[in-house]
Amino acid sequence: MNGANDKYYVFKRSDNIAVTDGYVTFATDAELPDGVVIRRQDLFAAPCLATYANMIALVAKRVEDPELLAIADYFEDQARLAAEEGHKYPDR
């Protein structure tokens, strides 16, 4: 990785991550190379997350998929939290 991608690594919580005696361990191959971090403190996070939630909800209602609707609800909650917390421009 290089540039802006050097700041964060994204892992799935359920994949090869353990906390023992305060230390976090994980398998290096567990990194999600297509994962992206949007921090709620980012000034632009709330509208981005709200748009994402709305697009998922639109499809969820059209295909009547309650699992997708639950995912949309999660991102809508994150958008609401970001609106409360967002206060700074993103940095690298």
Phi, psi and omega in degrees: 000156177209169177063223183297336180287352179282345187285320185231147168242141184247132179230152172277131183304324186279352185257106168055035178241132180221146174244119181227125180051038177083359179255137178262129176237150180203159177277133184295337179279001180276353180299137176268105184293342180256011179283147181229142178254125170240113181276139182297335179288347178294131181302331183265358185295316185302308180294327178294312181292324178294319178297315178301314179299318181294321179293319178295317180297322179301313179291318181302318180287325181292319181263003179054057182246104182295331178293317176296323179296322176296322177294318177299319178298319179301312182289331174294319176298318178295323177297318179297315178296320179295324178296327178282327187259338188296123184210359183220155175289150177294152175232171181273000000 
